Amino acid sequence: MLKIVQGAGGPVMVKEVGAELGIDPAVPGRLEPLRGKLSKLADRGWLHKLPNGTFTIRL
């Protein structure tokens, strides 16, 4: 997940990370566990969560 966010070169949405991981974003509820994992990484300082819900690499 970290490599996907880092390779994006800018803020990414959860559904973009999910698509890279092979998760179908059209299926309801499939992205919520991923959103939780990305939020945990942000809480631990590995990622930065922007107010609009996108994620970037912590600088």
VMD Tcl script that builds the backbone (N, CA, C; Angstrom):
set m [mol new atoms 177]
animate dup $m
set s [atomselect $m all]
$s set {name element resname resid chain x y z} {
  {N N MET 1 A 0.825 -1.187 0.000}
  {CA C MET 1 A 0.000 0.000 0.000}
  {C C MET 1 A 0.869 1.250 0.000}
  {N N LEU 2 A 1.931 1.209 0.786}
  {CA C LEU 2 A 2.815 2.370 0.845}
  {C C LEU 2 A 3.463 2.644 -0.505}
  {N N LYS 3 A 3.877 1.592 -1.203}
  {CA C LYS 3 A 4.495 1.773 -2.515}
  {C C LYS 3 A 3.513 2.331 -3.532}
  {N N ILE 4 A 2.255 1.942 -3.428}
  {CA C ILE 4 A 1.236 2.460 -4.346}
  {C C ILE 4 A 1.047 3.951 -4.123}
  {N N VAL 5 A 0.931 4.363 -2.866}
  {CA C VAL 5 A 0.743 5.781 -2.554}
  {C C VAL 5 A 1.987 6.569 -2.958}
  {N N GLN 6 A 3.165 6.027 -2.682}
  {CA C GLN 6 A 4.399 6.709 -3.016}
  {C C GLN 6 A 4.561 6.833 -4.533}
  {N N GLY 7 A 4.219 5.798 -5.258}
  {CA C GLY 7 A 4.363 5.799 -6.707}
  {C C GLY 7 A 3.367 6.685 -7.427}
  {N N ALA 8 A 2.314 7.085 -6.742}
  {CA C ALA 8 A 1.290 7.907 -7.378}
  {C C ALA 8 A 1.791 9.320 -7.651}
  {N N GLY 9 A 2.702 9.819 -6.851}
  {CA C GLY 9 A 3.235 11.152 -7.072}
  {C C GLY 9 A 2.332 12.272 -6.602}
  {N N GLY 10 A 1.288 11.941 -5.895}
  {CA C GLY 10 A 0.364 12.940 -5.373}
  {C C GLY 10 A -0.707 12.263 -4.548}
  {N N PRO 11 A -1.687 13.030 -4.097}
  {CA C PRO 11 A -2.764 12.449 -3.291}
  {C C PRO 11 A -3.536 11.372 -4.053}
  {N N VAL 12 A -3.838 10.279 -3.370}
  {CA C VAL 12 A -4.607 9.199 -3.978}
  {C C VAL 12 A -5.846 8.902 -3.145}
  {N N MET 13 A -6.879 8.479 -3.828}
  {CA C MET 13 A -8.118 8.091 -3.169}
  {C C MET 13 A -8.040 6.610 -2.823}
  {N N VAL 14 A -8.847 6.203 -1.873}
  {CA C VAL 14 A -8.864 4.800 -1.440}
  {C C VAL 14 A -9.214 3.893 -2.612}
  {N N LYS 15 A -10.137 4.304 -3.456}
  {CA C LYS 15 A -10.534 3.441 -4.565}
  {C C LYS 15 A -9.405 3.257 -5.576}
  {N N GLU 16 A -8.507 4.234 -5.694}
  {CA C GLU 16 A -7.357 4.084 -6.582}
  {C C GLU 16 A -6.377 3.054 -6.032}
  {N N VAL 17 A -6.151 3.088 -4.722}
  {CA C VAL 17 A -5.277 2.095 -4.093}
  {C C VAL 17 A -5.916 0.712 -4.216}
  {N N GLY 18 A -7.212 0.637 -3.986}
  {CA C GLY 18 A -7.924 -0.632 -4.108}
  {C C GLY 18 A -7.848 -1.210 -5.512}
  {N N ALA 19 A -7.970 -0.352 -6.511}
  {CA C ALA 19 A -7.887 -0.828 -7.890}
  {C C ALA 19 A -6.504 -1.406 -8.180}
  {N N GLU 20 A -5.449 -0.796 -7.645}
  {CA C GLU 20 A -4.093 -1.311 -7.830}
  {C C GLU 20 A -3.894 -2.656 -7.135}
  {N N LEU 21 A -4.614 -2.856 -6.036}
  {CA C LEU 21 A -4.516 -4.113 -5.295}
  {C C LEU 21 A -5.450 -5.190 -5.843}
  {N N GLY 22 A -6.264 -4.833 -6.833}
  {CA C GLY 22 A -7.170 -5.801 -7.427}
  {C C GLY 22 A -8.522 -5.899 -6.745}
  {N N ILE 23 A -8.853 -4.910 -5.922}
  {CA C ILE 23 A -10.146 -4.886 -5.241}
  {C C ILE 23 A -11.138 -4.145 -6.130}
  {N N ASP 24 A -12.286 -4.759 -6.375}
  {CA C ASP 24 A -13.312 -4.143 -7.215}
  {C C ASP 24 A -13.994 -3.020 -6.444}
  {N N PRO 25 A -13.786 -1.755 -6.847}
  {CA C PRO 25 A -14.375 -0.630 -6.108}
  {C C PRO 25 A -15.888 -0.513 -6.279}
  {N N ALA 26 A -16.458 -1.239 -7.234}
  {CA C ALA 26 A -17.898 -1.155 -7.459}
  {C C ALA 26 A -18.694 -1.969 -6.440}
  {N N VAL 27 A -18.038 -2.907 -5.764}
  {CA C VAL 27 A -18.718 -3.749 -4.782}
  {C C VAL 27 A -18.792 -2.996 -3.456}
  {N N PRO 28 A -20.006 -2.735 -2.958}
  {CA C PRO 28 A -20.143 -1.982 -1.707}
  {C C PRO 28 A -19.452 -2.675 -0.540}
  {N N GLY 29 A -18.754 -1.900 0.264}
  {CA C GLY 29 A -18.124 -2.417 1.463}
  {C C GLY 29 A -16.750 -3.019 1.270}
  {N N ARG 30 A -16.301 -3.187 0.048}
  {CA C ARG 30 A -14.997 -3.806 -0.187}
  {C C ARG 30 A -13.839 -2.859 0.136}
  {N N LEU 31 A -14.095 -1.548 0.054}
  {CA C LEU 31 A -13.025 -0.582 0.280}
  {C C LEU 31 A -12.911 -0.141 1.737}
  {N N GLU 32 A -13.919 -0.412 2.551}
  {CA C GLU 32 A -13.893 0.059 3.943}
  {C C GLU 32 A -12.738 -0.537 4.755}
  {N N PRO 33 A -12.449 -1.834 4.634}
  {CA C PRO 33 A -11.280 -2.354 5.364}
  {C C PRO 33 A -9.973 -1.697 4.902}
  {N N LEU 34 A -9.872 -1.427 3.609}
  {CA C LEU 34 A -8.685 -0.763 3.080}
  {C C LEU 34 A -8.586 0.667 3.605}
  {N N ARG 35 A -9.709 1.356 3.670}
  {CA C ARG 35 A -9.740 2.718 4.220}
  {C C ARG 35 A -9.248 2.707 5.670}
  {N N GLY 36 A -9.660 1.698 6.427}
  {CA C GLY 36 A -9.227 1.572 7.812}
  {C C GLY 36 A -7.730 1.331 7.926}
  {N N LYS 37 A -7.189 0.495 7.051}
  {CA C LYS 37 A -5.754 0.220 7.075}
  {C C LYS 37 A -4.951 1.464 6.711}
  {N N LEU 38 A -5.419 2.195 5.700}
  {CA C LEU 38 A -4.717 3.423 5.311}
  {C C LEU 38 A -4.808 4.466 6.423}
  {N N SER 39 A -5.933 4.533 7.094}
  {CA C SER 39 A -6.086 5.477 8.204}
  {C C SER 39 A -5.164 5.113 9.363}
  {N N LYS 40 A -5.012 3.807 9.627}
  {CA C LYS 40 A -4.087 3.381 10.681}
  {C C LYS 40 A -2.651 3.770 10.337}
  {N N LEU 41 A -2.292 3.611 9.064}
  {CA C LEU 41 A -0.950 4.018 8.643}
  {C C LEU 41 A -0.767 5.525 8.810}
  {N N ALA 42 A -1.824 6.277 8.578}
  {CA C ALA 42 A -1.754 7.732 8.776}
  {C C ALA 42 A -1.640 8.069 10.263}
  {N N ASP 43 A -2.370 7.345 11.097}
  {CA C ASP 43 A -2.297 7.578 12.543}
  {C C ASP 43 A -0.904 7.273 13.091}
  {N N ARG 44 A -0.238 6.315 12.481}
  {CA C ARG 44 A 1.099 5.911 12.937}
  {C C ARG 44 A 2.212 6.758 12.317}
  {N N GLY 45 A 1.844 7.672 11.415}
  {CA C GLY 45 A 2.832 8.576 10.843}
  {C C GLY 45 A 3.465 8.126 9.539}
  {N N TRP 46 A 3.012 7.017 8.975}
  {CA C TRP 46 A 3.573 6.530 7.718}
  {C C TRP 46 A 2.978 7.267 6.526}
  {N N LEU 47 A 1.704 7.629 6.625}
  {CA C LEU 47 A 1.010 8.370 5.573}
  {C C LEU 47 A 0.446 9.650 6.157}
  {N N HIS 48 A -0.003 10.517 5.278}
  {CA C HIS 48 A -0.673 11.747 5.694}
  {C C HIS 48 A -2.071 11.722 5.084}
  {N N LYS 49 A -3.092 11.860 5.912}
  {CA C LYS 49 A -4.472 11.881 5.433}
  {C C LYS 49 A -4.911 13.329 5.297}
  {N N LEU 50 A -5.298 13.694 4.103}
  {CA C LEU 50 A -5.749 15.055 3.827}
  {C C LEU 50 A -7.222 15.207 4.198}
  {N N PRO 51 A -7.678 16.449 4.434}
  {CA C PRO 51 A -9.071 16.665 4.833}
  {C C PRO 51 A -10.104 16.140 3.827}
  {N N ASN 52 A -9.731 16.047 2.555}
  {CA C ASN 52 A -10.691 15.558 1.563}
  {C C ASN 52 A -10.724 14.030 1.479}
  {N N GLY 53 A -9.973 13.340 2.374}
  {CA C GLY 53 A -10.021 11.882 2.423}
  {C C GLY 53 A -8.978 11.183 1.585}
  {N N THR 54 A -8.119 11.920 0.910}
  {CA C THR 54 A -7.060 11.305 0.133}
  {C C THR 54 A -5.815 11.125 0.998}
  {N N PHE 55 A -4.895 10.309 0.525}
  {CA C PHE 55 A -3.694 9.986 1.274}
  {C C PHE 55 A -2.453 10.335 0.469}
  {N N THR 56 A -1.419 10.792 1.162}
  {CA C THR 56 A -0.122 11.054 0.556}
  {C C THR 56 A 0.963 10.476 1.462}
  {N N ILE 57 A 2.171 10.409 0.934}
  {CA C ILE 57 A 3.318 9.975 1.731}
  {C C ILE 57 A 3.682 11.094 2.683}
  {N N ARG 58 A 3.995 10.750 3.893}
  {CA C ARG 58 A 4.422 11.730 4.898}
  {C C ARG 58 A 5.793 12.260 4.478}
  {N N LEU 59 A 5.925 13.571 4.449}
  {CA C LEU 59 A 7.207 14.184 4.057}
  {C C LEU 59 A 8.053 14.491 5.244}
}
mol reanalyze $m
mol bondsrecalc $m
mol representation Tube
mol addrep $m
